[in-house]
Amino acid sequence: MHEFENPIPDARLNKLKQLRSKGLDPYPSRYSRTHNSSEATSFYEDLESSLDENGQTPEISVAGRITAIRGMGKATFIDVMDSHGHLQSLARQGSLSSYSDLRDIDIGDWIGMSGPLMKTRTGQITLEIKSWIMLSKSLRPLPEKWHGLSDVETRYRQRYLDLIANEDARNIAVLRSKFVSELRQFMQSKNFIEVETPILVPIAAGGTARPFVTHYNALGRDLYLRIATELYLKRLMVGGLERVFEIGRTFRNEGLDLHHNPEFTMMESYEAYSNYHDVMGFVENLIHTLAQTILGTSVIKYGDHNIDLTPPWTKLDLRKEIISKTGIDFLKSNDVESLSLSMKSIGINVEKQVSWGGMIDKLLSSAIEPHLTQPVFLVDYPVEMSPLAKTKQENPHLAERFEGFIAGMEICNAFTELNDPIDQRARLEKQEELRIQFQDEDMDRLDEDFLTALEYGMPPTGGLGLGIDRLVMLFSGKPSIKEVVLFPQLRNQ
């Protein structure tokens, strides 16, 4: 027989039976709460100056999870927590008929309580319990030292315990929700319309990533979880929707590290009649506005750095930056052999990168990205790395593309969208050739229906992909994506 690692304690099961034997329902369907913990405190403070000699308010009802129980003779102090904070309560044997039933409560239980508010001799606002009801009997005790639970395995695998134990975890969840809400409001204020595109797609295109595959029984065919929303949003641009955005989950069958989770949240947006210079200004304004609205400041603390989000951000030419840091000019080392030799000469291992574009990406992540602490745009990428971006008129080897970095992390990727259907077809056909040649590296995929759509005409368009998880990491000061994703993917125990 399978044994649970943490069997339910007999003592808690016995208390559950005791409650039921008294005709009490330990799991009622609802409770009428008049105040949360924050409102209860404000309620007392508003009335305090007008209270009579007994110093008590009218009765209110509160509810929450028990976090502490302290017996003191014929009185018991019970602390409860809800999503707004903590509140102390006091049960007196002489004024609570169900006082003896309190022996059946435990830390972790949810209870509802009614009574007046008062202040104890130590000056703490406290609810004097006149009646109480069990709302949910907790059958498992909270982990040892659950106040400030620090074991990361427990925190990530059992996020509910992390939320119970750590106020910081609850604050991050609230901050993330506010971030997405403010982001949505900002986009709508700029006349973008929010849309939804498919998560299950027949071709996982729009990015260079390995997809997750699933099987659709009704159609008898394999489908993929999207790796980007780009090509569907561009179809909407073809259809005449001039400003669109989508906030949603994206899936990439890749590794786990501090900055990567296989399912992550992105916002992609597309604006007609704009180019990548316009999008740079848009990103600066967006992130600066969100920081001021949510954090009340333009300067955020991240690790040992004070990061100033005030526009304008520094713009660095990618080619010049690589030459400056490594001495390598990718326009001259324009084949696999010469670039490989150049990178090996400066100590960069390229064994896992066999294509020219893969090597440039490795060069960028090794020699450039770690030094990009303050907000910066790296601009003008090799066209070989940017199959969906328009080329620069003055140099056809470069694409009108930029990536935004803060604290060494890529937080956005954007370009002037390629809207020439003939050029786009040639680029994606090249990607398919590279896929066959370099099977161990990810390439973009040719989507015939997207190319058909493009042949109907797409206006000049600036596109943006913004990583929400990493921005929440920045706004909350957290070094790991697992801190800001409520349920991150983890390796097997």
N, C-alpha and C positions, 0 to 999 in steps of 0.2 A: 504493500500500500504506500502511496505517495505521502510523504510527511511535509507539511508546510514548514518553511524556515522559521516563521514567527507564528506559532499556533496561538489561537485566541486564549487568553488566560482564563482559567476556571473562575477566578474571583470576579471577573467582569461578567461572565455568563451567569453566575449566581446572582449578581445584582440585577441583571436583566430579568431573570426569573422572579426575583422579589418584587420588582416594579409591576410586572404583569399579574402576580398573585394578589396584588392590592387593587387590581382593576384599573391600573394606570397604563396608558398606551405610550410606550417609549419612542414611538415614531409617528406622532400625529401628522395630519396632512397640512395644517397651516397654523399660523400664530399671528395675532393682531398686535404688531409693534407700533407704538406711538412715536418713539424717538430712537435714533441710533446713538452711539456713545458720544459723538461730537455734539449732536443736537441736545443731548441730555445735559452735558456740561454747560453749553450756552444757555439752556433753559434755566438752570440754577443761577448762573451768573447774572442773568437779566432780572431775576426776581429777588436776589439776595438782599438788596437794600430795603425791600418792602416786606420781608418775612416777619412773622410775629415771634414771640419769645421762644417757641419750640424750634424755630429755624428750619422748618420743613416746607417743601413745595407741595402742591397737589400731586396726586399719584400719577405716575406714568408707567409705560411698559417698554422694556428693552429686551434684547435677545442677543446671544452670542455664544462663543465657545469658551468653556472654562479653561483658564490658564493657570490658576492657582487656587488652593483651598487652605485656609489657615484657621484651625480651631483654637478658641480662646475661652475655655470654661463653658459657659452656657451661650456662647455666641460663636458664629462662624463667619469669617470673611471669605468671599468668593469673588475672584477677579474674572471678568469675561472680556473677550475680544471680538470685535466685528470688523468689517472692512474700513471703518472710520477711526478705530483706535481702541482704547481700553477703558473700562469702567469698573470701579470697585463696588461691591455690594455687601450688605451686612444682614445676616439672619440671626434673630434673637429667639431663644427658646420660649420666652414668655409671650412673644407677640406673633409667633408663626405656628399655626396649628399643625402644619406638616413638617415641622422641624426635624422630627425623627427620621423622616424619609430621606433627608439629606445624606444619610449614611450610604445611600445607594448611588451617589454621584461620584464621578471621577474627573480628573483632569483630562480634557479632550472632549467631554460631553458638550452637547449644545443644549442650552436651557433658555426659557423665557421667564422673566421676573417682572413683577409689578409692585409698586410702592412709591413713597415720597423720596425726594432727594434731600440730603442734608450734608453737613460737613462734620467730619470726625474731629476729635480734639487735636489731631495733627494737621488739620486744615484740608483734608482730602475730601473732595466731593464724592459722596457715596449714596447708593440707593439702598434704603432700608426695605428688605423684602417682606411684603405682606402676603404674597402668594407666588408660587413658582410652578413651572411645568417642564418636564423633560421633553425636549424637541427631537433629540437624536442621541441614543446611547452609543458611545464610542466603545467598540469591543477590543480595540488594540490600544495599548498605551503609546504615548508619543515617545520617540527615541530618547535615550538617555542624553542629558544635556541638550534637550531640544531647543531651549532658548539659545539662539546663535548657532544652530546646527551648521557645522562646517565641513562635514565629510562630503566631498564633491560627488562621489558616486551616488550617495543617497539623495543629495540635493537634485541632481539631474534626472535620476531614474524615478524618483518619487517626488515630483515637483510639488505635489499637494503638501508634503511635509515641509518642504522648503518655504512655501507660502505661509504655512502656519507658524514656522519658527523664526523666519527672518523678515523683518520689516523692509529691508532693502530689496528683497525679491518681490514683495508686493508693490513697492514703489516703482520698480522697473516695469512691471506689468501695466501699471497705470500710465507711466510715462510713454510706453510703446503705444498704448491705445490713443493717448492724446496726440502723439506724433502723427499717427496715421490720419486721425480726424483733422488735425490742422493742415496736413499735407493736402487732403482732399478739398478742404475749404479754399486753400490757396489756389489750387488748380481751377476750381470752379470760378473763383474770382477773376481769373484770367480768361474766362469764357471757353475753357476746355470742357468737353462733355465726357463723362465716365462711361465706359463700355465694358462688356465682358466678351472674351473670346474663348475658343475651346481649350480645355486642358488635355483631353484625349485627342490626339492628332494622327493622321495617317503618315505624315513625314515630319520628323523632329528637326526642323530647319530654323534658321534665324540666329544661329550661334555655333560656336565650335565646342561642342560638348557631347559626351556619350549619354544617350537617353536611357530611361527605364522603359521596358517593354511589357505590355500586357496583352491579353487576348480577349476580343469581344465575341462572345458566343453567338449572339443574334446575327451578326454579320459574317461570322466564320473567318475573321481576319485579325492579324495583330495590329495594335495601335500603340502609340507612344505617349508618355507624359511629356508635355511641352518643355522644351529647354529655353524658350523665349516666346514672347507674344508678338514679336516684331512683324512677321509677315502677314499676320491677320490684321493687325492695326494698319499696316500699309494698304491692305485691300480696302479698308474703310476710307483711307485718303483718296484712293482711286474713285470710290463711290461718292465723293464730294463732302465728306465730313472733315472740315478743315482743321479742327483742333480736337484731338482725342487723347485719352489717357486710360490706363488700366492699372489697378493695384491688385496684385494677386500672387499666388504661389507659383514658383517655377521649380523644375526638378532636373537635377543633373547627377548622373550616376558616376560620381567622382569621390575622392577621398575626404576624410574628416580632419580638420585642424582648427586652429584658433579662429580662422576667418572664413571657414567653409562648412556648410551643412548641406546635405544632398537635396533637401527641400528648403527653399528660402523665399523671401518676399521681395518683389521688385515693383517699382513703378516704371512703366514705359509710357512715353508721351511723344506725339508727333504733331508738328505745327506746319501748316502750309505757308509757302512763300518766305521761309526762313532758312538760314544755313547754320553751320556749326558755330560761327561767331555769335549769332543771336542766341544759340542754346547756351553758350558759356555765360553770357550775361544773365540768362534766365536761371541757371543753376546757382550762380552767386547770390542772386536776389532771393531765390527760394530758400536756400539753406540758412542764409543770414536772417531772413524773416522768421523762419521756424525757431531758430535759436533765441531770438528776442522774445517771441511769443510764448514759447514753452519754458525757457530757462531764465528769461529776463536779462540776458546778457549776450554780447557778441563774442566774448572771450570765454572759452571753455577749458577746464583743466582735464588733461588726459595724460595719465602717467606722470612723468616729470615735466611735462610741457604745458604752457599756456598757449592755446591755439586761437588765433584771431580770425574770425570768419568774416570780418568786414570786407566788402568789395572795395576795389577790384582785387582779384586773386592773381598771383604770379602766373605768367604764361611762359612755358619753356618749350623751345623747339626740340623735339625728341632726338633728331639726328645730332644736333649740336651738343645736347646733353650727354648722349652716349659717347661722342668723340671726347668731350671734356673729361668724363669719368673713366673711360677705358682706352681711348686712343683708337677705337674701332669706328670706321666709317662704313655703315651698311650699304651705302650706294656704291662703294668700291669693292667691299667684300660681298659681292652680290651672287655668290653661289655657295652651295653647301660646303665644299671642300675648303675654300679660302676662309669662310666665316668660322668653320670649325677650328681651323688652325689658329686663327686670331684669338678665339675665345680660350682655347687650351693654353695659349701663351700667357694669359693673365690669370690662369688658375681656375677657370670655370669649367666644370664637368658637363659635357654635352652628350654623354653616352645615351641618355634617355630621349634626347631630341634628335631626330634624324632629318626633319625637313628644315628648310631655311627659315620659314616663319616661326617654327617651334624654337629654333635657336635664338632668334631675336627676342621672343617672349622670355626665354630663360635669361638672356642678357639683361633685359629690362628688370625682371624680378630680382636678379642677383646684385646688379651694380647700381641701379637707379632708385627703385621704389623705397628701399629702406631709409634713404636720405630725405624723403619728401615728407617732412613733418608738418610744416604749415600748408594751408590750402594752396594747391597748385594745379594747373592744367598742363599736361604734356600733349603737344599738338603735332599733327602731321605725321601719321604713321605710314610705314611701307604699305603699298597697295596690296601686296601679297598677303598681308595680315588683315585686310579690311575688304572682304569681297562684296559687302553691301554698301560701301561708302563711295561717294563721288570722288574722282581724282582731281587733284589741283591743276588748274589750267596751266600754270607756269612750270609744273614739274609732274609729268604723268606717272612717275615712279612713286609719288606720295599721294595719300588720300586725305580728304578733308575730314579728319577724325581727331577727337581728343578723348583723353581719359582724365578724370579728376581724382586727385589723391589728397588724403588728409591722414596724418599720423602714420604714414607708410602704407595705408590701405587704399586700394582702389574703391571709390565710392560711386563712380558713374562712368559710363561709356557712351559716347555720342558721336554722330557724324551728320554731315550733309548727305542725305539719302540718295543713293544712285537711282535715278529714274529713267535712264536710257535702257529700254528693254533688251536691245541687242547686246550692249556691253554687259548687262547683268547676266544674260544667258551665257555669254562666253566666260564670265568669271565663275559662275556656279558649275559650268561644265569642267573648268579647270580644277575646281574643288573636288569634283568626283574623280578626276584623274589622280589627284594627290591622295585621295582616300585609298585607292587601289595600290598606289606606290608606297605609301607610308601607313600601313594598316594599324600600327600601334599608336598613331596620333589622331586626335580629333580634328575633323574638317567640317565645314558647313555642307549642307545637302541641297540638292536641286529639287525645288518644288514646282512642278510644271503648272499647277493652277495659279500659283503666285505670279509666274512669268506671264501667263495668259492675262491675268488682271493688269499687270504692268503695261502690257501692250495696248490697253485701252487708254493709257495716259495717267500719270500721277504728277501733280504739281510739284515744283521745287519744295522740298520738305526738310526740316531739321528734326532729327529724332534723338531721343534720350532714353537711356536705361539707368535707373537710380536704385542702388542697393539699400533697402530700408533697414535690414538687420544691422549692417555696419554703421549706418548713421545713428541708430539707437545705441549701439556700442559707444560711439563718440559722445552722444548726449548724456549717457549714464556713466561714462568713465570706465567702462568694463573692457578688459583685454580679450575676452573670449566670447564668440558668438553664442556659446551654450548658455551664457548668462542672460541673454536677451530673447532667446527662443524658448517659449514655455516648455515645449517637449522636444528637445533635440534628439537626433539619432545618435545612438551609442553602440559601441561594440558589445558583443555578447559577454555576459559576465563569466 
